């Protein structure tokens, strides 16, 4: 069993926020691999299916972003999963928009959803870091992640989400390096202009 969780905030008011790109990734995986409709389970919306023959639980915690670990920890405990069996997709302000990186373990780097997950299952889970860019100033970060993606950003967001889903067999196989390479091959990100990043574009 592989647990794939996305970080985000529940409710339509947050649905298109940058902070909810983890939810968006899980939704696209569910669509691409024909998972059944999600149901309430593990303090979240959960759906079981398969990716390339591997049994997978998709989970969107409904505890709000900063408490995501409660749902992830409950599901991991129920299925007796190790951290290596858990993948968490989340927004990453330290990556340029459209960039994607896989990472195992490490610190939370100020991400309270990752911090919450670490408190429940330890730090050594797998992380799908979806680049959303930095607004340029620390005091602008909160507003940046809780604002919606601009229409112009859909030109990289939609291909990235599709790539995350299309390349999922590598993720299911535990081949994270190959998965990262395939996602970026399918959705190559433009080189970021630091001047635009500084203006929050």
N, C-alpha and C positions, 0 to 999 in steps of 0.2 A: 504493500500500500504506500502510495505517495500522497502527501498532503500538500496541496498548492493553495496558498492563501493570498489574498490581496488586501492591502491596507486602504482604508477609506472611511468616510463618515456616512452613516445611513441617512436616507431621506432624499427627496427630490431637490431640496435646496442646495445640496452639496454635489449632486450627481455629476456635474460637468467641471468641478474644481480640479486643479492640478493635484491636490492632495488625494484625489480619488482615482488616479491613473492605475493604481493597483487593482481596484474593483473593475476598472475597464478591461484590464488585461485578463482577469479571471472570466469576465463575461464573454470576451472574444474567444478564449479557449473553449468555454462551454459551447458556444455556437459552432465553432469549427469542428469540434469532435462530438457533436450531437449528444451532449449530456442531457439528462432529463431535467425538468423544471426543479429549481432549488426548493427546499423546504426548511422550516425553522428547526435548527439543531445546533448544539454546541454554542449557544449564545450567538448564532449567526445564521446565514443562509447557506445551506450545504447541498451539494449534489454529487452523487457517486457515478462514475463511468469508467471508461478505459481509454488510454492513449497508446496506440501501437501494442496492445495486449497487456499493458500495465494498468493495474487497478489504481484509480486516482480519486481522491476526495477534493473537490473544489470548495473553498470556504471564503465567504465574505463576512467577517465579524460585524455584528450589529451593536457593539459595545462603545462605539465611537473610537476614533483613530488612536487616541492616547492609551486606551485600555485593550487594544487588539489582542494582546497576549493572553487574556483570559479565555477567549474563544479558541485560539490556536492551541493553548496548553490543554484545554479540556479535550479537544479532538485528538491531540497527540497521545494523551494519556489513555483515552478510550481504546485506541488502536495499537497501543504499546509501541509507538514509533520512536525512533532515535532522531536526534537533530538532523542527521544526514537524510532522513526521509521527509524533511519539511523544507518547502520552498516558499519564500515570502516575496511577493512583488510589491514594490513601493516607489514613490516619487523620490528623486535624488536631485537636490538643488546644486550639488557639487559636480554634476555632469551637465554638459551643454544640452540644449533641447534636441531630442531625437537620439541621443547617444544611449547605449545600453551596455551594462556590465554585469557579469555574474561575480559573486563574491561569497566565500564561505567564512563565517566567523568574523571576529573583529568587534569594534566598539559600535555605539549607536550614533555617534557624530551628531548629537543633538536631536535625533529622530525619536520622538517619544513612543511611537508605535513599535519601533525596533527595540527600544529599551524595555517596553512592556513585555514583548515576546521573549527577550533574553531573561527576564525575571522569572518566566514560567518554564522555559525549556533549556536554558543555558544559551551561550552565544554561538554555538557551532552549527547553526542552521544555514541553509543556502539562501542567498538573497538575489533577487532579480531587480537591479537598480535601473529605473527608468528616468532618464535625464529630463529635467524640466527647466534647468537653468536657474541662475541666481539673479535676484533683482539688482544686485550691485551694492546694496547697503544692508547691514544686519537688521536694522529696525524695520525694513520693508519686507522681510522674509515671511512673516505671519500673513500679511495681506496678500502676498504673492501666491502662496500655496493654497490659500482659501478663496482665490478668485478663479473664475472660469477660464478655460483655454480660449484664446482669441480665435476667430474664424481663420485667420491666416496660418495659425499653428496646426490646423487640421491636415495640412499638406505633408507634415512629418508624423503627426500623431496617428493618423489612420493606418498608414503603411507599417509603422512600428508595431502597433497592436496586432495587425494581421500577421506580421513576421513572428512575433512572440508565440502566436497560436500555431502557425504553420510549421515552425521548427520544433514544436513540443516533443516529438519522439526522442530527440536528443536529450531533452530535459528528463523525460521518463526513464531513459536508459542510464541516467547519472553522468552523462558526458557533458558537463557544464561548459568546458572550453569549446567544444564543437557547437554546442547550443548558442553560445555567445557569438561565435564566428558566423553561424548561419543566420541568426537574427540580423546582424549588421550587413551581411551580404544581401539579404532580401530587402532591407530597409536602410541603405547607407545614409547616414546623417550628413548634412552639409556642414562644412567647417564653420564653427560659430564665430561671429564678429563680436569681439569683446566690447566694442562701443555700443552695439545693440543690446547686449546683455546688461550693460551698465544702465541703460535706459529702461530696462524691463521689457524689451521687445522680444 
